[in-house]
């Protein structure tokens, strides 16, 4: 998963402007028939902090937050860095942006990810 997040971040960098101060990468797990993982970039910050496991960033990984109510991410993320999500929570009117970012969707099989689709 870490490599897939880095690949997404490399292909979809956050522009370095004042309009992008809230921009953050989102990794989200959903559980219906299968466990699905989505990776996306939110230019308007965090809109739902429930089940958020904090902001993760290291020398390579850019600011990213994880949504995972079932704690499946423990199979993929070895070390959590729990910084506060408060700075990235949208308050008021979202900044205007014309940027549209793709969403990568994966099926989770054990500790493997299978790319299902990339929506642009």
C-alpha positions, 0 to 999 in steps of 0.5 A: 500500500505504501508504494501505491500511495507514493506512486499516486503522490508522485503522479498527482503532486499538491501544487505549491500555492496558498490555495492548496494549504488544506490539500491532503491525500486521503486513503480510505477503506470501505467494507461492503462485499469486499474490502476496497481501498481508495487513494485520492487527493482532497484540495479542500481538506478533511470533510469527515474526521470520524475514523480518521487515524491522523496525519502521516508524513515522513521523508517521502510520504506527503501529508496523508490521512487514513479512514479505516473503521475496521483497522485493516490498515494495520496490515499495510502501515507499520508505523502510525504518526498521529498528528492532529487532523484539526489544521486540515479540517475545512471550516467555512467556504472551501477554496475555489479550485479547478483541479480535478484529481483521480481516484485509484480504487483497489480490492484488498486481498490479504496483504495484496492490493489489486487495482480495480479502476482509476477514475479521472 
